[in-house]
Amino acid sequence: MKICIVDMPSYTYAKKSCKLLKARGFPCEIKRSDKGCGYSVAVKTSCREAAAVLNSFSVPYKRAADTEAENDHKL
């Protein structure tokens, strides 16, 4: 299953992103980033779809990368 990991600039934007994505039917959760002290949003969809939602609401993000589901993502 595809999971999109979106690196966010802050917890506030991670929370806003998760709320927007959930309202549009995309299961997601906020995670501590593996790359430092930031936050990421794990979304059960392709990054193209997740990025389209975030871009349409002008929500900034650092990068988005598709990955296969792992055990730690319970989406």
C-alpha positions as CSV (number, residue, x, y, z in Angstrom):
1,M,0.0,0.0,0.0
2,K,1.3,3.5,-0.9
3,I,1.9,5.9,1.9
4,C,3.0,9.5,1.2
5,I,5.3,11.1,3.8
6,V,5.0,14.9,3.7
7,D,7.7,16.8,5.7
8,M,6.2,19.9,7.3
9,P,7.9,23.1,8.5
10,S,6.1,23.1,11.8
11,Y,3.7,21.2,14.0
12,T,1.0,23.8,13.3
13,Y,1.2,23.1,9.5
14,A,1.3,19.4,10.1
15,K,-1.9,19.7,12.2
16,K,-3.6,21.9,9.5
17,S,-2.5,19.5,6.7
18,C,-3.9,16.5,8.5
19,K,-7.2,18.2,9.2
20,L,-7.6,19.2,5.5
21,L,-6.6,15.8,4.2
22,K,-9.0,14.0,6.7
23,A,-11.8,16.3,5.7
24,R,-11.3,15.1,2.1
25,G,-11.3,11.4,2.9
26,F,-7.5,10.7,3.2
27,P,-6.5,8.8,6.3
28,C,-3.4,10.4,7.8
29,E,-1.5,10.9,11.0
30,I,1.2,13.2,12.3
31,K,4.6,11.7,13.1
32,R,7.9,13.0,14.4
33,S,10.2,13.4,11.4
34,D,13.0,10.8,10.9
35,K,15.3,13.7,9.8
36,G,15.7,15.9,12.8
37,C,13.3,17.7,15.1
38,G,10.5,18.4,12.6
39,Y,7.1,16.8,11.9
40,S,5.8,14.7,9.0
41,V,2.3,13.7,7.9
42,A,1.8,10.1,6.7
43,V,-1.1,10.0,4.2
44,K,-2.7,6.9,2.7
45,T,-2.6,8.1,-0.9
46,S,-0.1,9.0,-3.6
47,C,2.0,12.2,-3.0
48,R,0.5,13.7,-6.2
49,E,-3.0,13.7,-4.7
50,A,-1.8,14.8,-1.2
51,A,0.3,17.6,-2.7
52,A,-2.6,18.8,-4.9
53,V,-4.8,19.3,-1.7
54,L,-2.0,21.1,0.2
55,N,-1.2,23.3,-2.8
56,S,-4.8,24.2,-3.4
57,F,-5.0,25.6,0.2
58,S,-1.4,27.1,0.0
59,V,-0.2,24.9,2.9
60,P,3.6,24.9,2.8
61,Y,5.6,21.7,3.0
62,K,9.3,20.8,2.6
63,R,9.0,17.7,0.5
64,A,6.7,14.7,-0.2
65,A,7.9,11.2,-0.9
66,D,5.9,8.0,-1.7
67,T,6.9,4.9,0.2
68,E,5.5,1.5,0.9
69,A,3.5,1.0,4.1
70,E,5.6,-0.1,7.1
71,N,4.5,-1.6,10.4
72,D,4.8,1.8,12.2
73,H,2.1,3.4,10.0
74,K,-1.3,2.2,11.1
75,L,-3.4,4.1,8.6
